[in-house]
Amino acid sequence: MFVVIRFRVEESAQAEFVGRLETAVEVLSRQQGFVAARTGRNADDPELLALSMEWVNIGSYRRALSPYEVKLAAVPLLSQAIDEPTAYDDLDEFAPHR
């Protein structure tokens, strides 16, 4: 499964925000079930940033948000996300096998 979390951040505040984002990803990457992460800036709207993460399953992602170190480093940042659904199942899991 994968997670897409979007943030609206003024360009003048992005350097500080990206530092916090890197710290959050580093802490989350140490959690069981983490597979990969990438961050980016929208090509058409430079104030729109995204964090995409891949996890083994939804349970591992949700459990990863519980440890104390994650609550300190990642949860405050994640609470600044745009309020929208973030967790997605891979469509490959639902497609008929050929």
N, C-alpha and C positions, 0 to 999 in steps of 0.2 A: 504494500500500500504506500501511497505517497501523500505528502502534506504540502499545500501551497498556502503560504501566509504572506499577505500583502500589507505594506505600510505606506502611509503618506507622510513624507518627511521633506520639509523645506530644504532646498539645496544648501543653504548656509549652515544647517544643522546636521548634514549628512556625514561629515567626517567623524564627529563624536558618535553618531548613531551607528555607523558601520563598525567602529571599535567595539561597541557594546554587542552588536550582532555577531561579530567574530568570537567574542567571549562566550556568548550563549551557544553558538554552534559547537565550540570546543567542548563545553560542558555536556551538551546533549550527545555529542559523538562518543562519549565514554559510557553511555547507557546501553544496556543489553537490548539487542534488536535493532540498533542503528545500522543503516547500510551506507548512506551517502547524503551529502547536502551540497547545495549550491545557492549562491545569492546573485542578484542582478538588479539592474535599473532598467525601467521601461524605456524603450527606444523613442517613443513618442511623447512620453510624459516623464521628464526627469525627476519629478518629485515622488514618483511611484516606485518603490523598491519591493523586491520579493525575496522570500526565503523558501526554497523547495527542499524537502527532506524525504528520503526513502527509508521505510522501516519494514521489518520482517512482517509485522501485522499490526492491526489497530491496538491490540492489547499492549504490545511492547511500546508503542508511541505514548499511550495514555499512562502507563506505568513510569515511563521516562520523565514525566512531568512531576513526579512525586518526591524524589530525593531532595534533601535540604539544599545541597549545592545548586541544583537546578532551580529551586524556588528563589534562591538569591540572585543567580546570574541570568536566568532565562525568562522566568515567568513575568517579572516586571516589564521586560522588553516585549514579550508576546502580548501583554495586555494592551499595548499600544497599536495592535494590528487593526486593520479595517475589520469591522464586524460582519463576517460572512463565513459560511461553511469552509472548512480548510482540509478535511481528510477525504481522500479519494481511494477507492479500490481500483486496481488495474482492470481495464476492460478485457484484457486477455483472459482473465479468470472466468469471464462470463461468455466469451465467444466459443462457438462450437469448434471442436478440433477438426482440422482438415486432414 
